[in-house]
Every structure is written in C-alpha cells, then in structure tokens.
Amino acid sequence: MTAQTELRPAVVVVGGSRGIGKAIAEVAVRDGAAIVLVARSPDGLAAAAADMLKAGGEAFSVALDLLAGDAARQLESFLSANGLFCDVLVNSAGYGLRGSATLLPVADQLGIVDLNMRALTDLTLRFLPGMVARGRGGVINLGSVASFTPGPYMALYYASKGFVRSFSEALHQELHRTGVTVTCVAPGPVSTEFLERSGANRAALFKVLPKVDSHYVAECAWRGFKSGRRLVIPGVSAKLAILVAALLPSAVLLPLIGRLQRRSNDPCPCGSGKTYKTCHGARQRNMDRVVSKRG
Ligand SMILES: NC(=O)c1ccc[n+]([C@@H]2O[C@H](COP(=O)([O-])OP(=O)(O)OC[C@H]3O[C@@H](n4cnc5c(N)ncnc54)[C@H](OP(=O)(O)O)[C@@H]3O)[C@@H](O)[C@H]2O)c1
C-alpha cells in the first residue's frame, strides 16, 4: 500500500455532479486542487468532470449512492487506489420533500435522514481524524437557512439541516487550533434542480424569497472556509430571513412558514383524502394568489 506521505491531497465533493457541489468544485479547481466528484449518475459526473478538465483542472469521478451502507468505505478505497487523500471534504449531496410529513412516503423521508444526516456524518467522521493528524484541510457542510427554524410541510428537510448546522458548528469549536476547519454554509433558495425536485418551488415561501446563483454560493463558501469561518450565510436575503426567524416567536413563525409552504390543493394532513382547500375552505387562498402572481 502507498505510504501516507506519497498520497496527494484532493478536494472530495460529494454531490459534485451539479448544483452547489459542482459550483464549489469549479472554485476549488481554480485553486489548483485535484477534485474527486461523487454522485450517483455516471453521465452527470462525466459532464461535470469534463468541465473541470476544460478549466485546466484534474478531476476524478466516483459513481456512488450515498444511501448504500458501504459508500463511504468505497470512497476511501477509491482515494487510496488513486494515490489520493481527502484534504477537503464538501458534503453537498442532499434532498428535501415538500408536503405533509404524515402523507409523504415514510421511506422517502427516511432517505432524507440517511443522506442529509447519516451519510454526511459518516463521511465527516471518517475523514476528519486524518485531517487532524495532518493539521490541515477540513469540511464544508451544506446546511441551509432552514437550519434556523422548524419547517412545517418540509419537516424532515428543516430538521436535517438543523442537525447539519449544530453538528458542524460544534466540530468547528472542537477543532479550534488544530489547523482543521469545519464550515457550515447556510444559503437561502439557490437556483438549482433541488427546488424542482423537492417541490419547494411550488410553495409561496420560495416564490417570495429571492434566489441566488450557485456560483455566488460557491465563492462565499470557499472563501469562508479558507478563512476559517464557522458559518457562512451567502447573501443579504438569507441573512434577513434568519434574522426574521430569530425575532418572531415560534407561535407566529411556525404557522407563517406552514401557510407559505403548503398549497390549498395539497392533500389535507387530516387523512380525509380531500384537498386542503376542500377541508379548510378559503383559509389559504391569499397564499395561492401570491404563488400564481409570481410563478
Ligand atoms: N438549492 C437550494 O435552494 C438549497 C438551499 C439551501 C441548501 N441547499 C443544500 O445544498 C446542497 C446541494 O443542493 P443543490 O441545490 O446543489 O442540489 P442538487 O442540484 O439537487 O444536487 C444534489 C447533488 O447531490 C447528488 N446526490 C443526490 N442524492 C445522492 C445520493 N443518494 N448519493 C450520492 N449523491 C447524491 C446529486 O447527483 P445524483 O442525483 O446524480 O446522485 C447532485 O450531484 C443540499 O444539501 C441542499 O439541501 C440547497
């Protein structure tokens, strides 16, 4: 086996085939780092790796489903087989689902727990000890403004991001003065496939909040990580959203988020099989008007 000293540093971007992960990889490649992209789709990975090569970088890709129990071990094997070690880990793979927690498929919601929390934790804890031993590198974990409040009708997603932020900020403190940084990045809505796939873009909240570009988030994330920041909140609108969440009492904030995240034609959580509108009359019509005006 190759001795540790002969291995080369790599920036490992989990969820690097598109969206925020790919944008962070593009920034890291500019710094001259070797990039290892991880995602499920071989086609998406090949396209992203080709873009890194075009930019003059060195890119490897590993097709892995992080929901498979041994994915982190497979990633470790890939790195050592290619003479690399994980110098910087970017945990950007994640998904969310909009809808009532009592009606969304349980397996899909447990997938959020497994990907956004378990896989992120496994990778972080697997690679951090080596970073601490070398006294360099670190982890960028993708949180969200959703980490600052519970989120009715996206309950599992918000809870998972609360975990990511708490875990990352605690690690940042534990690793103070080790030369290793753990940074949590907490963007508001970002223009990526995430919004369509999660169904979030059909909710009034995501119409009201301005969307930022993934490249802007990536620049903020990389700069913040490099300067040892614990938390990076890209953009004024995300900072304002967090301030509002901090100022409003939960008794006001949670009904407001609930109103802004459900649609009146969503199935009612009461389990009657009727839509929310049929069950609750006109209570939601104003929110629907916001969606149709802006959508
Ligand atoms: N977009 C936003 O509005 C927003 C806002 C705040 C925070 N965030 C967070 O930022 C992170 C990145 O989001 P994004 O907007 O870039 O999402 P995205 O465009 O949907 O990209 C998600 C990435 O994760 C990969 N992935 C998904 N499931 C995977 C699995 N089981 N195993 C391995 N890779 C997997 C995807 O590739 P494959 O599908 O090929 O696997 C893709 O590369 C997420 O954690 C998200 O929660 C997003």
The ligand as an SDF file (V2000), in Angstrom:
LIG
                    3D

 48 52  0  0  0  0  0  0  0  0999 V2000
  -30.8340   24.6910   -3.9100 N   0  0  0  0  0  0  0  0  0  0  0  0
  -31.2330   25.2780   -2.7870 C   0  0  0  0  0  0  0  0  0  0  0  0
  -32.1700   26.0970   -2.7960 O   0  0  0  0  0  0  0  0  0  0  0  0
  -30.5340   24.9620   -1.4860 C   0  0  0  0  0  0  0  0  0  0  0  0
  -30.6590   25.8940   -0.4320 C   0  0  0  0  0  0  0  0  0  0  0  0
  -30.0310   25.6340    0.7640 C   0  0  0  0  0  0  0  0  0  0  0  0
  -29.3120   24.4780    0.9360 C   0  0  0  0  0  0  0  0  0  0  0  0
  -29.2090   23.5810   -0.0870 N   0  0  0  0  0  0  0  0  0  0  0  0
  -28.4500   22.3520    0.1510 C   0  0  0  0  0  0  0  0  0  0  0  0
  -27.3120   22.3600   -0.6680 O   0  0  0  0  0  0  0  0  0  0  0  0
  -26.9700   21.0160   -1.0230 C   0  0  0  0  0  0  0  0  0  0  0  0
  -26.8360   20.9260   -2.5430 C   0  0  0  0  0  0  0  0  0  0  0  0
  -28.0750   21.2570   -3.1050 O   0  0  0  0  0  0  0  0  0  0  0  0
  -28.2230   21.5560   -4.6640 P   0  0  0  0  0  0  0  0  0  0  0  0
  -29.1780   22.6590   -4.7620 O   0  0  0  0  0  0  0  0  0  0  0  0
  -26.9150   21.6390   -5.3060 O   0  0  0  0  0  0  0  0  0  0  0  0
  -28.9810   20.1950   -5.0840 O   0  0  0  0  0  0  0  0  0  0  0  0
  -28.9690   19.4160   -6.4840 P   0  0  0  0  0  0  0  0  0  0  0  0
  -28.7730   20.3560   -7.6190 O   0  0  0  0  0  0  0  0  0  0  0  0
  -30.1860   18.5430   -6.4560 O   0  0  0  0  0  0  0  0  0  0  0  0
  -27.6410   18.4960   -6.3960 O   0  0  0  0  0  0  0  0  0  0  0  0
  -27.5930   17.4240   -5.4810 C   0  0  0  0  0  0  0  0  0  0  0  0
  -26.3200   16.6440   -5.7220 C   0  0  0  0  0  0  0  0  0  0  0  0
  -26.3010   15.5210   -4.8280 O   0  0  0  0  0  0  0  0  0  0  0  0
  -26.1810   14.2990   -5.5790 C   0  0  0  0  0  0  0  0  0  0  0  0
  -26.9240   13.2460   -4.8860 N   0  0  0  0  0  0  0  0  0  0  0  0
  -28.2400   13.2330   -4.6030 C   0  0  0  0  0  0  0  0  0  0  0  0
  -28.5710   12.0800   -3.9930 N   0  0  0  0  0  0  0  0  0  0  0  0
  -27.4200   11.3550   -3.8760 C   0  0  0  0  0  0  0  0  0  0  0  0
  -27.0990   10.0710   -3.3500 C   0  0  0  0  0  0  0  0  0  0  0  0
  -28.0490    9.2860   -2.8130 N   0  0  0  0  0  0  0  0  0  0  0  0
  -25.8250    9.6430   -3.4050 N   0  0  0  0  0  0  0  0  0  0  0  0
  -24.8580   10.4250   -3.9660 C   0  0  0  0  0  0  0  0  0  0  0  0
  -25.0980   11.6460   -4.4670 N   0  0  0  0  0  0  0  0  0  0  0  0
  -26.3610   12.1010   -4.4450 C   0  0  0  0  0  0  0  0  0  0  0  0
  -26.7770   14.6480   -6.9520 C   0  0  0  0  0  0  0  0  0  0  0  0
  -26.3300   13.8040   -8.0040 O   0  0  0  0  0  0  0  0  0  0  0  0
  -27.1200   12.4450   -8.4220 P   0  0  0  0  0  0  0  0  0  0  0  0
  -28.5790   12.7860   -8.4640 O   0  0  0  0  0  0  0  0  0  0  0  0
  -26.5330   12.0530   -9.7360 O   0  0  0  0  0  0  0  0  0  0  0  0
  -26.8000   11.4670   -7.3450 O   0  0  0  0  0  0  0  0  0  0  0  0
  -26.2120   16.0600   -7.1320 C   0  0  0  0  0  0  0  0  0  0  0  0
  -24.8630   15.9930   -7.5130 O   0  0  0  0  0  0  0  0  0  0  0  0
  -28.0570   20.1190   -0.4430 C   0  0  0  0  0  0  0  0  0  0  0  0
  -27.6020   19.5940    0.7820 O   0  0  0  0  0  0  0  0  0  0  0  0
  -29.2070   21.0820   -0.2040 C   0  0  0  0  0  0  0  0  0  0  0  0
  -30.0140   20.6570    0.8650 O   0  0  0  0  0  0  0  0  0  0  0  0
  -29.7980   23.8010   -1.3020 C   0  0  0  0  0  0  0  0  0  0  0  0
  1  2  1  0
  2  3  2  0
  2  4  1  0
  4  5  1  0
  4 48  2  0
  5  6  2  0
  6  7  1  0
  7  8  2  0
  8  9  1  0
  8 48  1  0
  9 10  1  0
  9 46  1  0
 10 11  1  0
 11 12  1  0
 11 44  1  0
 12 13  1  0
 13 14  1  0
 14 15  2  0
 14 16  1  0
 14 17  1  0
 17 18  1  0
 18 19  2  0
 18 20  1  0
 18 21  1  0
 21 22  1  0
 22 23  1  0
 23 24  1  0
 23 42  1  0
 24 25  1  0
 25 26  1  0
 25 36  1  0
 26 27  1  0
 26 35  1  0
 27 28  2  0
 28 29  1  0
 29 30  1  0
 29 35  2  0
 30 31  1  0
 30 32  2  0
 32 33  1  0
 33 34  2  0
 34 35  1  0
 36 37  1  0
 36 42  1  0
 37 38  1  0
 38 39  2  0
 38 40  1  0
 38 41  1  0
 42 43  1  0
 44 45  1  0
 44 46  1  0
 46 47  1  0
M  CHG  2   8   1  16  -1
M  END
$$$$
